[in-house]
Amino acid sequence: MKQKEVRNACHRLAKDVTTLNAGLMSRLPLHKDIESTCLLNGSVLALTKRQERTKFDLYENIGTVIRIYTGQA
């Protein structure tokens, strides 16, 4: 099966996620401006409520990254 077919069949694809990235991915949705998260090529990405995709590093402040990315800094 192709990846898209698997996703459409309501199956989740498990990828190798480091413990640190898994922790970041679990913390990001707790922020009021984050809608969802995903892992792409080892990088953690988040989709904001404004439908903007933002890359996060492990030790960055979530609110600061969102302000800088949206030009609100």
C-alpha positions as CSV (number, residue, x, y, z in Angstrom):
1,M,0.0,0.0,0.0
2,K,1.1,3.5,-0.6
3,Q,1.3,6.0,2.2
4,K,-1.7,8.0,1.1
5,E,-3.8,4.8,0.9
6,V,-2.8,3.8,4.3
7,R,-3.7,7.2,5.8
8,N,-7.0,7.1,4.0
9,A,-7.7,3.7,5.5
10,C,-7.5,5.3,9.0
11,H,-4.1,3.7,9.8
12,R,-1.4,5.7,11.4
13,L,2.2,5.5,10.1
14,A,4.8,5.1,12.8
15,K,8.1,6.7,12.2
16,D,11.3,6.7,14.2
17,V,10.9,9.7,16.5
18,T,13.5,10.5,19.1
19,T,12.4,10.9,22.7
20,L,13.2,14.6,22.6
21,N,11.1,15.2,19.4
22,A,8.3,13.1,20.8
23,G,8.3,15.4,23.9
24,L,8.2,18.5,21.8
25,M,5.4,17.1,19.7
26,S,3.4,16.4,22.8
27,R,4.0,19.9,24.2
28,L,3.2,21.9,21.1
29,P,-0.5,21.2,21.0
30,L,-0.8,22.5,24.6
31,H,0.0,26.0,23.2
32,K,-3.2,28.0,22.3
33,D,-2.0,28.9,18.8
34,I,-1.0,25.3,17.7
35,E,-3.5,23.1,15.9
36,S,-1.5,20.0,15.1
37,T,2.1,18.7,14.8
38,C,4.0,16.4,12.5
39,L,7.4,15.1,11.8
40,L,9.1,15.7,8.4
41,N,12.6,14.5,7.7
42,G,13.4,14.5,11.4
43,S,12.1,18.1,11.9
44,V,9.1,18.9,14.1
45,L,6.6,21.1,12.3
46,A,3.4,22.6,13.7
47,L,0.3,23.9,12.0
48,T,-1.0,27.1,13.7
49,K,-4.6,28.0,14.1
50,R,-4.0,30.5,11.2
51,Q,-3.0,27.6,9.0
52,E,0.7,28.5,8.9
53,R,3.3,25.8,9.1
54,T,6.2,26.5,11.4
55,K,9.4,24.5,12.2
56,F,10.4,24.1,15.8
57,D,13.7,23.2,17.3
58,L,14.0,21.3,20.6
59,Y,14.8,24.1,23.0
60,E,13.0,27.1,21.4
61,N,10.3,29.0,23.2
62,I,7.0,28.2,21.4
63,G,5.5,31.6,21.8
64,T,8.6,33.4,20.6
65,V,8.9,31.3,17.5
66,I,5.2,31.9,16.6
67,R,5.6,35.7,17.1
68,I,8.8,35.8,15.0
69,Y,7.3,33.7,12.2
70,T,4.1,35.7,12.0
71,G,6.0,39.0,12.2
72,Q,4.6,40.0,15.5
73,A,8.0,40.3,17.3
